[in-house]
Amino acid sequence: MKLTSFLLLTGLLLSGYSYAQVNGNYNYSLALRGFSILQAPKIFNQNSETYVNNTITGEMIKFNDNQVSYRVSGNYLKKSLSFNNTCMNCELAHGRIKDYAFKIGMEKNFNYARIQPYFAIDIGYRFNQFKGLLNTVNYQQSITSVHALEDTKSGGTASSVIGFKINPVNQVSLFIESGIEFYYAYIRQETTSQDASAIRSQNKFNRGEFLLNPISAGIQIHLGNKN
């Protein structure tokens, strides 16, 4: 009986605390993603999953309606990337990857406490491109041929996200989230041999793939007090 009474009292106190910390009185929020780790779409015959990290990765604006927010976001990535193509240490690719996406979606907060878990769904457009060189290596670890590579993808994306926000003060939130994305794209792959023959080949097709975004973190500023 004492344990039951204690649990009920604790629940009431937590409920009261959550209610006391309501910060849904702002019309919109501006967010900056400071750090992200994400899985890059597959490039050519890449034989392993590649994760890239990036700082200052994107921005978002959210329009708040009680515990639901409508979000519009943009993300951008441009950096060097190396990977094994088809097999380990026999085809080595290196170059630069460019990736950007524009998404719209909605976000549902589960409470208005200082720590707020939430769930979100986003849909939009994503462009991904890799340009670089592919070195074919023999058993003596000598380069036998070099090809220029270009792998371009353009298509639709849909993602589900879970995360939580920490609100040190009413107008500022720190957030951490992770998610999974389905990316369906039209793909154009082109290779050109870097010798006198300059043989060029091209391949075009559609492909869907699931991509993980283990972590994104950033800061939100809440503006437009309704009171």
C-alpha positions in Angstrom: 0.0 0.0 0.0 2.8 2.4 0.9 4.6 1.6 -2.4 1.4 2.2 -4.4 0.9 5.5 -2.6 4.5 6.5 -3.2 4.2 5.7 -7.0 1.0 7.6 -7.3 2.4 10.7 -5.5 5.6 10.5 -7.7 3.4 10.4 -10.9 1.4 13.4 -9.8 4.5 15.4 -9.0 6.0 14.5 -12.4 2.8 15.5 -14.1 2.7 18.7 -12.3 6.4 19.4 -13.2 5.7 18.6 -16.9 2.8 21.0 -16.9 4.7 23.7 -15.2 7.4 23.5 -17.8 5.2 24.0 -20.8 7.0 26.0 -23.5 4.6 25.6 -26.4 3.8 29.3 -26.4 6.0 30.1 -29.4 4.8 30.4 -33.0 7.9 29.0 -34.7 11.4 27.7 -34.1 14.7 28.1 -36.0 17.1 25.1 -35.8 20.7 24.6 -36.8 22.1 21.1 -37.1 25.6 21.3 -35.7 26.8 17.7 -36.1 25.5 14.7 -38.0 26.6 11.1 -38.8 24.8 9.6 -41.7 25.0 6.7 -44.1 25.8 7.7 -47.7 23.9 6.2 -50.6 25.8 3.4 -52.3 28.3 4.4 -54.9 28.9 2.1 -57.9 29.7 -1.4 -56.5 30.8 -0.2 -53.1 31.2 -3.3 -51.0 30.6 -1.9 -47.5 28.4 0.7 -45.8 29.9 4.1 -45.6 29.1 6.6 -42.9 30.2 10.2 -43.1 30.2 12.9 -40.4 29.7 16.6 -41.0 29.4 19.8 -39.0 27.0 22.6 -39.6 24.9 20.2 -41.8 21.6 22.1 -42.3 18.9 24.4 -41.1 15.2 24.0 -40.2 12.2 26.1 -39.5 9.3 24.8 -37.5 5.8 26.1 -37.2 4.4 25.2 -33.8 0.8 24.2 -33.2 0.6 23.0 -29.5 2.3 19.6 -29.4 2.6 19.3 -33.2 5.1 21.2 -35.4 5.3 21.4 -39.1 9.0 21.4 -40.3 10.8 22.6 -43.4 14.5 21.6 -43.6 17.5 21.7 -45.8 20.7 19.7 -45.5 24.0 20.0 -47.3 27.2 17.9 -47.4 30.4 18.3 -49.4 33.6 16.5 -48.5 36.3 14.0 -49.6 35.4 10.3 -49.6 37.4 7.1 -50.2 36.0 3.5 -50.4 36.7 0.0 -51.8 34.8 -0.9 -55.0 33.8 -4.6 -55.5 36.6 -6.0 -53.3 39.0 -5.1 -50.6 42.3 -3.6 -51.7 41.7 -4.3 -55.5 39.7 -1.3 -56.6 40.2 1.8 -54.6 38.1 4.9 -55.2 38.7 8.4 -53.9 37.0 11.7 -54.7 34.5 14.2 -53.4 30.8 13.6 -52.5 28.1 16.3 -52.8 24.8 15.7 -51.2 21.8 18.0 -50.5 18.2 17.5 -49.5 15.0 19.6 -49.0 12.2 18.1 -46.8 8.9 19.0 -45.3 7.2 17.0 -42.5 5.6 17.1 -39.1 6.9 16.5 -35.6 4.9 15.3 -32.5 6.1 16.1 -29.0 5.0 13.7 -26.3 5.1 16.3 -23.5 6.2 19.9 -22.6 8.7 19.0 -19.9 12.3 20.2 -19.8 13.2 16.9 -21.6 10.8 16.3 -24.5 10.9 13.1 -26.6 9.4 13.4 -30.1 8.7 11.6 -33.3 8.9 13.1 -36.8 8.2 12.1 -40.4 9.7 14.0 -43.4 9.4 13.7 -47.2 11.3 15.5 -49.9 13.9 15.6 -52.6 17.5 14.5 -52.4 20.5 14.9 -54.8 23.7 12.9 -54.4 26.8 13.0 -56.5 30.3 11.5 -56.4 33.1 12.4 -58.7 36.6 10.9 -58.4 39.1 8.3 -59.6 39.1 4.5 -59.4 42.5 2.8 -59.2 42.6 -0.9 -60.0 45.3 -2.7 -58.0 46.9 -6.1 -58.8 48.3 -8.7 -56.3 51.7 -6.9 -56.3 49.9 -3.7 -55.1 50.6 -1.9 -58.3 48.1 0.3 -60.1 47.1 -1.3 -63.4 44.5 1.1 -64.6 42.8 4.4 -63.6 39.2 5.4 -64.4 37.4 8.6 -63.8 34.1 8.0 -62.0 30.8 10.0 -61.8 27.8 8.6 -59.9 24.8 10.9 -59.8 21.5 10.2 -58.0 18.3 12.3 -57.9 15.0 11.3 -56.3 12.5 11.2 -53.6 13.2 10.6 -49.9 11.0 9.7 -46.9 12.3 9.3 -43.3 11.1 8.6 -39.8 12.9 10.2 -36.9 12.9 9.8 -33.1 14.7 12.1 -30.7 14.5 14.3 -27.7 15.0 18.0 -26.8 16.5 19.4 -23.7 15.1 22.9 -22.8 17.5 24.7 -20.4 15.4 27.9 -20.9 12.1 28.4 -22.5 13.4 30.0 -25.7 16.3 27.6 -26.4 16.3 23.8 -27.0 19.2 21.4 -27.6 18.1 18.4 -29.7 19.5 14.9 -30.5 17.8 12.7 -33.0 18.3 9.6 -35.2 16.3 8.1 -38.0 16.0 5.8 -41.0 15.4 7.1 -44.6 14.1 5.4 -47.7 15.7 6.9 -50.8 14.4 6.1 -54.3 16.5 7.7 -57.0 17.3 7.7 -60.7 20.9 6.9 -61.0 23.4 7.7 -63.7 26.9 6.1 -63.5 29.7 7.0 -65.9 33.3 5.7 -66.1 36.1 7.0 -68.4 39.4 5.3 -68.7 42.4 7.6 -68.1 44.6 6.4 -71.0 44.9 6.9 -74.7 41.7 5.0 -75.5 39.5 7.2 -73.2 36.8 4.5 -73.3 33.6 5.7 -71.8 30.8 3.7 -70.4 27.5 4.7 -68.9 24.8 3.0 -67.0 21.3 4.3 -66.0 18.7 2.7 -63.7 16.4 3.3 -60.7 17.1 2.0 -57.2 15.7 2.2 -53.7 17.7 1.8 -50.5 17.3 2.3 -46.8 19.9 4.6 -45.1 20.6 5.1 -41.4 21.2 8.4 -39.7 22.5 7.3 -36.3 22.8 10.8 -34.8 22.1 14.5 -35.5 22.5 17.2 -32.9 21.9 20.9 -32.9 20.2 23.9 -31.3 16.7 25.5 -31.7 15.6 29.0 -30.9 11.9 29.6 -30.3 10.4 32.8 -31.5 7.1 34.6 -31.6 5.6 34.3 -28.1 1.9 33.8 -28.3 1.2 35.5 -24.9 
